[in-house]
């Protein structure tokens, strides 16, 4: 059972009614969207050339592979160029 289902099963009937009211008014959706947007852009990766931490929404990335697609994130263009030169 997931955490939300367990949480709901432990609520009193009055608390479930309040949750239903928030659900119907869109407040729960707003809370979920707010949490997701606050976490967006914080995902990081490591540059395979220099080892620097790279935010996935910045820098450069290379997507490769046929059946299984992989992404490599690079902090600067020189790391991407170095990586491409080495795989030739």
Secondary structure, DSSP 8 states (H G I E B T S, - for coil): --HHHHHHHTS-HHHHHHHHHHHHHTHHHHHHHHHHHHHTT--EEE-TTT--EEETTSSEEEEE-SSS-EEEEESSHHHHHHHHHHH-
